[in-house]
Each structure stands twice: as structure tokens, then as C-alpha cells.
Amino acid sequence: MGKALQIRVSAVTWDEDLLEKLWPRLTELAFSVPILHEKRGVLEMVRALDEGLTFMDWSAARRQNMGAGIREAARLRTAIGAALADWDPRTANRLSDELEDVLDDLEKSFVA
């Protein structure tokens, strides 16, 4: 890192509107969790779902059908952060694909 120029390896949601198109029910659920939502990206959505699973009074059916997927998404979110911290964008990219697959499955198995 230079005196003024900082190099970063990061993961960002390039179009936050895509969340509602790709995972409409998950997006609505995640951003209804009463936490501070500074951004509405994929990683923020996963954080909100994990917080919701932990602290919200969701139905037993939702917890049963979606709990494992939400925990897996949270694990992948953490793993992406670790890969980026290790300057390993190739691994972070592979994990991001896995995360999106988990979110696809969660959208399909959504329980109100």
C-alpha cells in the first residue's frame, strides 16, 4: 500500500436491483429484519437472513425448510471475506458462485 493509493480486493453487488429480480422473496424477508441496512447487496442480504434466523420469531416450518440453507449462505459469506483478506480472488469468485446457488435454492424452498 502506498502513501495515498490503496489496493483492495473486494466483493460488491454491482446492481442492487438484481436482488429483487433474482430472489424476490428472500430480498423482502431479509430487508424486513430490523437491523441497520446501509446497503442492499448480496452479502448484506445474507447477513440479514442470518440475523433473522437467529433473532426473529420465524415459524418452525421456515426454520426447518430454510435454516440449513441460511446457515450455509452465512458460512460462504464468511469464507468469501476470508478469501479476499488472503488476496485470493479466484477462491472468492468460486465461493460467490456457490453462494448464489444456495440463494437460488433458498428462493425455491421459501416458506412464508
PyMOL commands that set and color helices and strands:
alter all, ss='L'
color gray80, all
select helices_A, chain A and resi 18-22+24-30+42-55+60-85+89-108
alter helices_A, ss='H'
color red, helices_A
deselect
rebuild
show_as cartoon
